[in-house]
């Protein structure tokens, strides 16, 4: 695995951990203010994870 791909994978893993923390807030008993902030951060992080996934895909060699 090249260094760039390894860096992207580490970034993805970190974002998954952050997203999971916000998912726990969303799964907890409802608190409007906390849930709203957690929902916004969850969506933001998921968008970032999707972008990192695309970058990882672009780094992987194409098999012929």
C-alpha positions as CSV (number, residue, x, y, z in Angstrom):
1,X,0.0,0.0,0.0
2,X,1.4,3.4,-0.9
3,X,1.8,6.2,1.6
4,X,-1.0,8.3,0.2
5,X,-3.4,5.3,0.3
6,X,-2.4,4.5,3.8
7,X,-2.9,8.2,4.9
8,X,-6.4,8.2,3.3
9,X,-7.3,4.9,5.1
10,X,-6.2,6.3,8.5
11,X,-8.2,9.5,7.9
12,X,-11.2,7.4,7.0
13,X,-10.8,5.3,10.1
14,X,-10.7,8.4,12.3
15,X,-13.8,9.9,10.6
16,X,-15.7,6.6,11.2
17,X,-14.8,6.9,14.9
18,X,-16.1,10.5,15.0
19,X,-19.2,9.5,13.1
20,X,-19.9,6.7,15.5
21,X,-19.8,9.1,18.5
22,X,-22.5,11.2,16.9
23,X,-24.6,8.2,16.1
24,X,-24.5,7.3,19.8
25,X,-25.9,10.7,20.6
26,X,-28.7,10.2,18.1
27,X,-29.5,6.8,19.6
28,X,-29.7,8.2,23.1
29,X,-32.8,9.5,24.7
30,X,-34.0,12.6,22.7
31,X,-32.6,16.0,23.6
32,X,-33.5,18.4,20.8
33,X,-30.4,20.6,20.9
34,X,-27.9,17.7,21.2
35,X,-29.7,15.7,18.5
36,X,-29.8,18.5,16.1
37,X,-26.0,19.2,16.5
38,X,-25.2,15.4,16.3
39,X,-27.4,15.0,13.2
40,X,-25.6,17.9,11.4
41,X,-22.1,16.6,12.3
42,X,-23.1,13.0,11.4
43,X,-24.2,14.2,7.9
44,X,-21.0,16.3,7.5
45,X,-18.8,13.4,8.5
46,X,-20.6,10.9,6.3
47,X,-20.1,13.3,3.3
48,X,-16.4,13.5,4.2
49,X,-16.2,9.7,4.5
50,X,-17.8,9.3,1.0
51,X,-15.2,11.8,-0.4
52,X,-12.4,9.8,1.2
53,X,-13.8,6.6,-0.2
54,X,-13.7,8.1,-3.7
55,X,-10.2,9.3,-3.2
56,X,-9.2,5.8,-2.0
57,X,-10.8,4.3,-5.1
58,X,-8.9,6.7,-7.3
59,X,-5.6,5.7,-5.7
60,X,-6.1,1.9,-6.2
61,X,-4.5,0.5,-9.4
62,X,-6.9,-0.4,-12.2
63,X,-6.7,-4.1,-13.0
64,X,-6.7,-5.0,-16.7
